[in-house]
């Protein structure tokens, strides 16, 4: 079983930003999201 320093729930804008800063700090993390792809809500939104 793989272990992580941090689990990020949601891969929207805030989750992706959290992942960016966790990576810069050298922490291991996993992004979990209910969608099929990371950041999916931003790909499908209309303005």
PyMOL Python script that loads the backbone (N, CA, C, O; Angstrom):
from pymol import cmd

cmd.read_pdbstr("""\
ATOM      1  N   UNK A   1       0.842  -1.172   0.000  1.00  0.00           N
ATOM      2  CA  UNK A   1       0.000   0.000   0.000  1.00  0.00           C
ATOM      3  C   UNK A   1       0.892   1.242   0.000  1.00  0.00           C
ATOM      4  O   UNK A   1       1.814   1.365   0.806  1.00  0.00           O
ATOM      5  N   UNK A   2       0.598   2.144  -0.908  1.00  0.00           N
ATOM      6  CA  UNK A   2       1.379   3.376  -1.009  1.00  0.00           C
ATOM      7  C   UNK A   2       0.881   4.378   0.028  1.00  0.00           C
ATOM      8  O   UNK A   2      -0.318   4.451   0.299  1.00  0.00           O
ATOM      9  N   UNK A   3       1.789   5.139   0.600  1.00  0.00           N
ATOM     10  CA  UNK A   3       1.392   6.162   1.565  1.00  0.00           C
ATOM     11  C   UNK A   3       1.788   7.539   1.040  1.00  0.00           C
ATOM     12  O   UNK A   3       2.723   7.678   0.252  1.00  0.00           O
ATOM     13  N   UNK A   4       1.059   8.544   1.493  1.00  0.00           N
ATOM     14  CA  UNK A   4       1.265   9.927   1.066  1.00  0.00           C
ATOM     15  C   UNK A   4       1.358  10.822   2.291  1.00  0.00           C
ATOM     16  O   UNK A   4       0.809  10.506   3.347  1.00  0.00           O
ATOM     17  N   UNK A   5       2.055  11.939   2.142  1.00  0.00           N
ATOM     18  CA  UNK A   5       2.087  12.939   3.207  1.00  0.00           C
ATOM     19  C   UNK A   5       0.746  13.658   3.295  1.00  0.00           C
ATOM     20  O   UNK A   5       0.288  13.998   4.386  1.00  0.00           O
ATOM     21  N   UNK A   6       0.116  13.890   2.139  1.00  0.00           N
ATOM     22  CA  UNK A   6      -1.128  14.665   2.071  1.00  0.00           C
ATOM     23  C   UNK A   6      -2.064  14.039   1.046  1.00  0.00           C
ATOM     24  O   UNK A   6      -1.619  13.562   0.002  1.00  0.00           O
ATOM     25  N   UNK A   7      -3.356  14.042   1.345  1.00  0.00           N
ATOM     26  CA  UNK A   7      -4.392  13.661   0.390  1.00  0.00           C
ATOM     27  C   UNK A   7      -5.190  14.926   0.087  1.00  0.00           C
ATOM     28  O   UNK A   7      -5.715  15.556   1.004  1.00  0.00           O
ATOM     29  N   UNK A   8      -5.286  15.302  -1.176  1.00  0.00           N
ATOM     30  CA  UNK A   8      -6.048  16.479  -1.601  1.00  0.00           C
ATOM     31  C   UNK A   8      -7.367  15.987  -2.190  1.00  0.00           C
ATOM     32  O   UNK A   8      -7.377  15.212  -3.146  1.00  0.00           O
ATOM     33  N   UNK A   9      -8.478  16.445  -1.613  1.00  0.00           N
ATOM     34  CA  UNK A   9      -9.800  16.059  -2.089  1.00  0.00           C
ATOM     35  C   UNK A   9     -10.288  17.138  -3.051  1.00  0.00           C
ATOM     36  O   UNK A   9     -10.483  18.289  -2.661  1.00  0.00           O
ATOM     37  N   UNK A  10     -10.482  16.759  -4.296  1.00  0.00           N
ATOM     38  CA  UNK A  10     -10.933  17.693  -5.322  1.00  0.00           C
ATOM     39  C   UNK A  10      -9.771  18.161  -6.177  1.00  0.00           C
ATOM     40  O   UNK A  10      -8.732  18.574  -5.664  1.00  0.00           O
ATOM     41  N   UNK A  11      -9.959  18.091  -7.489  1.00  0.00           N
ATOM     42  CA  UNK A  11      -8.882  18.502  -8.394  1.00  0.00           C
ATOM     43  C   UNK A  11      -9.302  19.691  -9.243  1.00  0.00           C
ATOM     44  O   UNK A  11      -8.933  19.810 -10.412  1.00  0.00           O
ATOM     45  N   UNK A  12     -10.079  20.561  -8.627  1.00  0.00           N
ATOM     46  CA  UNK A  12     -10.418  21.820  -9.284  1.00  0.00           C
ATOM     47  C   UNK A  12      -9.254  22.787  -9.151  1.00  0.00           C
ATOM     48  O   UNK A  12      -8.121  22.379  -8.892  1.00  0.00           O
ATOM     49  N   UNK A  13      -9.535  24.044  -9.326  1.00  0.00           N
ATOM     50  CA  UNK A  13      -8.484  25.062  -9.298  1.00  0.00           C
ATOM     51  C   UNK A  13      -7.715  25.054  -7.974  1.00  0.00           C
ATOM     52  O   UNK A  13      -6.486  25.113  -7.978  1.00  0.00           O
ATOM     53  N   UNK A  14      -8.414  24.984  -6.855  1.00  0.00           N
ATOM     54  CA  UNK A  14      -7.745  24.997  -5.548  1.00  0.00           C
ATOM     55  C   UNK A  14      -6.949  23.715  -5.309  1.00  0.00           C
ATOM     56  O   UNK A  14      -5.840  23.766  -4.777  1.00  0.00           O
ATOM     57  N   UNK A  15      -7.500  22.576  -5.693  1.00  0.00           N
ATOM     58  CA  UNK A  15      -6.798  21.305  -5.517  1.00  0.00           C
ATOM     59  C   UNK A  15      -5.525  21.231  -6.336  1.00  0.00           C
ATOM     60  O   UNK A  15      -4.499  20.745  -5.861  1.00  0.00           O
ATOM     61  N   UNK A  16      -5.592  21.716  -7.573  1.00  0.00           N
ATOM     62  CA  UNK A  16      -4.403  21.727  -8.428  1.00  0.00           C
ATOM     63  C   UNK A  16      -3.346  22.687  -7.888  1.00  0.00           C
ATOM     64  O   UNK A  16      -2.151  22.394  -7.942  1.00  0.00           O
ATOM     65  N   UNK A  17      -3.787  23.835  -7.365  1.00  0.00           N
ATOM     66  CA  UNK A  17      -2.846  24.785  -6.762  1.00  0.00           C
ATOM     67  C   UNK A  17      -2.197  24.169  -5.524  1.00  0.00           C
ATOM     68  O   UNK A  17      -0.997  24.333  -5.303  1.00  0.00           O
ATOM     69  N   UNK A  18      -2.986  23.464  -4.720  1.00  0.00           N
ATOM     70  CA  UNK A  18      -2.433  22.796  -3.540  1.00  0.00           C
ATOM     71  C   UNK A  18      -1.368  21.787  -3.961  1.00  0.00           C
ATOM     72  O   UNK A  18      -0.299  21.719  -3.355  1.00  0.00           O
ATOM     73  N   UNK A  19      -1.658  21.009  -4.991  1.00  0.00           N
ATOM     74  CA  UNK A  19      -0.687  20.042  -5.496  1.00  0.00           C
ATOM     75  C   UNK A  19       0.601  20.701  -5.950  1.00  0.00           C
ATOM     76  O   UNK A  19       1.691  20.184  -5.702  1.00  0.00           O
ATOM     77  N   UNK A  20       0.480  21.829  -6.607  1.00  0.00           N
ATOM     78  CA  UNK A  20       1.657  22.570  -7.074  1.00  0.00           C
ATOM     79  C   UNK A  20       2.560  22.956  -5.900  1.00  0.00           C
ATOM     80  O   UNK A  20       3.771  22.740  -5.943  1.00  0.00           O
ATOM     81  N   UNK A  21       1.964  23.525  -4.859  1.00  0.00           N
ATOM     82  CA  UNK A  21       2.760  23.974  -3.721  1.00  0.00           C
ATOM     83  C   UNK A  21       3.276  22.806  -2.875  1.00  0.00           C
ATOM     84  O   UNK A  21       4.368  22.890  -2.312  1.00  0.00           O
ATOM     85  N   UNK A  22       2.512  21.727  -2.781  1.00  0.00           N
ATOM     86  CA  UNK A  22       2.994  20.540  -2.072  1.00  0.00           C
ATOM     87  C   UNK A  22       4.222  19.965  -2.774  1.00  0.00           C
ATOM     88  O   UNK A  22       5.190  19.567  -2.126  1.00  0.00           O
ATOM     89  N   UNK A  23       4.172  19.927  -4.100  1.00  0.00           N
ATOM     90  CA  UNK A  23       5.311  19.428  -4.891  1.00  0.00           C
ATOM     91  C   UNK A  23       6.546  20.294  -4.661  1.00  0.00           C
ATOM     92  O   UNK A  23       7.653  19.778  -4.507  1.00  0.00           O
ATOM     93  N   UNK A  24       6.350  21.620  -4.639  1.00  0.00           N
ATOM     94  CA  UNK A  24       7.473  22.534  -4.404  1.00  0.00           C
ATOM     95  C   UNK A  24       8.104  22.310  -3.031  1.00  0.00           C
ATOM     96  O   UNK A  24       9.305  22.515  -2.855  1.00  0.00           O
ATOM     97  N   UNK A  25       7.290  21.889  -2.059  1.00  0.00           N
ATOM     98  CA  UNK A  25       7.782  21.625  -0.700  1.00  0.00           C
ATOM     99  C   UNK A  25       8.375  20.225  -0.565  1.00  0.00           C
ATOM    100  O   UNK A  25       8.925  19.883   0.482  1.00  0.00           O
ATOM    101  N   UNK A  26       8.267  19.417  -1.617  1.00  0.00           N
ATOM    102  CA  UNK A  26       8.835  18.073  -1.578  1.00  0.00           C
ATOM    103  C   UNK A  26       7.965  17.043  -0.881  1.00  0.00           C
ATOM    104  O   UNK A  26       8.455  15.984  -0.487  1.00  0.00           O
ATOM    105  N   UNK A  27       6.680  17.338  -0.723  1.00  0.00           N
ATOM    106  CA  UNK A  27       5.763  16.409  -0.063  1.00  0.00           C
ATOM    107  C   UNK A  27       5.108  15.490  -1.085  1.00  0.00           C
ATOM    108  O   UNK A  27       4.850  15.888  -2.221  1.00  0.00           O
ATOM    109  N   UNK A  28       4.843  14.265  -0.669  1.00  0.00           N
ATOM    110  CA  UNK A  28       4.114  13.346  -1.546  1.00  0.00           C
ATOM    111  C   UNK A  28       2.621  13.563  -1.321  1.00  0.00           C
ATOM    112  O   UNK A  28       2.181  13.811  -0.198  1.00  0.00           O
ATOM    113  N   UNK A  29       1.846  13.465  -2.402  1.00  0.00           N
ATOM    114  CA  UNK A  29       0.412  13.715  -2.274  1.00  0.00           C
ATOM    115  C   UNK A  29      -0.351  12.945  -3.338  1.00  0.00           C
ATOM    116  O   UNK A  29       0.211  12.495  -4.337  1.00  0.00           O
ATOM    117  N   UNK A  30      -1.641  12.809  -3.096  1.00  0.00           N
ATOM    118  CA  UNK A  30      -2.549  12.211  -4.069  1.00  0.00           C
ATOM    119  C   UNK A  30      -3.720  13.163  -4.247  1.00  0.00           C
ATOM    120  O   UNK A  30      -4.252  13.692  -3.271  1.00  0.00           O
ATOM    121  N   UNK A  31      -4.122  13.382  -5.498  1.00  0.00           N
ATOM    122  CA  UNK A  31      -5.311  14.172  -5.810  1.00  0.00           C
ATOM    123  C   UNK A  31      -6.468  13.214  -6.045  1.00  0.00           C
ATOM    124  O   UNK A  31      -6.376  12.327  -6.894  1.00  0.00           O
ATOM    125  N   UNK A  32      -7.548  13.383  -5.306  1.00  0.00           N
ATOM    126  CA  UNK A  32      -8.733  12.549  -5.479  1.00  0.00           C
ATOM    127  C   UNK A  32      -9.878  13.415  -5.969  1.00  0.00           C
ATOM    128  O   UNK A  32     -10.094  14.514  -5.460  1.00  0.00           O
ATOM    129  N   UNK A  33     -10.608  12.925  -6.951  1.00  0.00           N
ATOM    130  CA  UNK A  33     -11.730  13.683  -7.498  1.00  0.00           C
ATOM    131  C   UNK A  33     -12.806  12.711  -7.959  1.00  0.00           C
ATOM    132  O   UNK A  33     -12.508  11.579  -8.341  1.00  0.00           O
ATOM    133  N   UNK A  34     -14.053  13.154  -7.923  1.00  0.00           N
ATOM    134  CA  UNK A  34     -15.143  12.278  -8.369  1.00  0.00           C
ATOM    135  C   UNK A  34     -15.240  12.219  -9.889  1.00  0.00           C
ATOM    136  O   UNK A  34     -15.865  11.306 -10.428  1.00  0.00           O
ATOM    137  N   UNK A  35     -14.641  13.168 -10.585  1.00  0.00           N
ATOM    138  CA  UNK A  35     -14.664  13.178 -12.041  1.00  0.00           C
ATOM    139  C   UNK A  35     -13.719  12.141 -12.632  1.00  0.00           C
ATOM    140  O   UNK A  35     -12.891  11.557 -11.933  1.00  0.00           O
ATOM    141  N   UNK A  36     -13.862  11.930 -13.921  1.00  0.00           N
ATOM    142  CA  UNK A  36     -13.010  10.958 -14.610  1.00  0.00           C
ATOM    143  C   UNK A  36     -11.606  11.495 -14.867  1.00  0.00           C
ATOM    144  O   UNK A  36     -10.651  10.722 -14.956  1.00  0.00           O
ATOM    145  N   UNK A  37     -11.476  12.821 -14.986  1.00  0.00           N
ATOM    146  CA  UNK A  37     -10.183  13.440 -15.271  1.00  0.00           C
ATOM    147  C   UNK A  37      -9.914  14.571 -14.290  1.00  0.00           C
ATOM    148  O   UNK A  37     -10.841  15.177 -13.753  1.00  0.00           O
ATOM    149  N   UNK A  38      -8.650  14.844 -14.066  1.00  0.00           N
ATOM    150  CA  UNK A  38      -8.259  15.962 -13.212  1.00  0.00           C
ATOM    151  C   UNK A  38      -8.678  17.268 -13.873  1.00  0.00           C
ATOM    152  O   UNK A  38      -8.454  17.458 -15.069  1.00  0.00           O
ATOM    153  N   UNK A  39      -9.287  18.173 -13.101  1.00  0.00           N
ATOM    154  CA  UNK A  39      -9.685  19.475 -13.618  1.00  0.00           C
ATOM    155  C   UNK A  39     -10.832  19.437 -14.614  1.00  0.00           C
ATOM    156  O   UNK A  39     -11.020  20.387 -15.374  1.00  0.00           O
ATOM    157  N   UNK A  40     -11.591  18.367 -14.623  1.00  0.00           N
ATOM    158  CA  UNK A  40     -12.651  18.175 -15.616  1.00  0.00           C
ATOM    159  C   UNK A  40     -13.689  19.300 -15.608  1.00  0.00           C
ATOM    160  O   UNK A  40     -14.171  19.699 -16.668  1.00  0.00           O
ATOM    161  N   UNK A  41     -14.036  19.810 -14.441  1.00  0.00           N
ATOM    162  CA  UNK A  41     -15.066  20.853 -14.370  1.00  0.00           C
ATOM    163  C   UNK A  41     -14.643  22.107 -15.135  1.00  0.00           C
ATOM    164  O   UNK A  41     -15.493  22.808 -15.685  1.00  0.00           O
ATOM    165  N   UNK A  42     -13.339  22.399 -15.178  1.00  0.00           N
ATOM    166  CA  UNK A  42     -12.861  23.583 -15.889  1.00  0.00           C
ATOM    167  C   UNK A  42     -12.877  23.374 -17.396  1.00  0.00           C
ATOM    168  O   UNK A  42     -13.012  24.339 -18.148  1.00  0.00           O
ATOM    169  N   UNK A  43     -12.743  22.150 -17.846  1.00  0.00           N
ATOM    170  CA  UNK A  43     -12.799  21.860 -19.278  1.00  0.00           C
ATOM    171  C   UNK A  43     -14.217  21.968 -19.818  1.00  0.00           C
ATOM    172  O   UNK A  43     -14.415  22.323 -20.981  1.00  0.00           O
ATOM    173  N   UNK A  44     -15.199  21.668 -18.987  1.00  0.00           N
ATOM    174  CA  UNK A  44     -16.588  21.587 -19.439  1.00  0.00           C
ATOM    175  C   UNK A  44     -17.428  22.805 -19.105  1.00  0.00           C
ATOM    176  O   UNK A  44     -18.615  22.829 -19.429  1.00  0.00           O
ATOM    177  N   UNK A  45     -16.859  23.807 -18.473  1.00  0.00           N
ATOM    178  CA  UNK A  45     -17.679  24.951 -18.070  1.00  0.00           C
ATOM    179  C   UNK A  45     -17.861  25.910 -19.237  1.00  0.00           C
ATOM    180  O   UNK A  45     -16.975  26.056 -20.079  1.00  0.00           O
ATOM    181  N   UNK A  46     -19.008  26.554 -19.279  1.00  0.00           N
ATOM    182  CA  UNK A  46     -19.274  27.544 -20.325  1.00  0.00           C
ATOM    183  C   UNK A  46     -19.367  28.920 -19.690  1.00  0.00           C
ATOM    184  O   UNK A  46     -19.743  29.054 -18.525  1.00  0.00           O
ATOM    185  N   UNK A  47     -19.030  29.918 -20.447  1.00  0.00           N
ATOM    186  CA  UNK A  47     -19.030  31.299 -19.947  1.00  0.00           C
ATOM    187  C   UNK A  47     -20.217  32.024 -20.514  1.00  0.00           C
ATOM    188  O   UNK A  47     -20.415  33.204 -20.225  1.00  0.00           O
TER     189      UNK A  47
END
""", "prot")
cmd.dss("prot")
cmd.show_as("cartoon", "prot")
cmd.util.cbc("prot")
cmd.orient("prot")
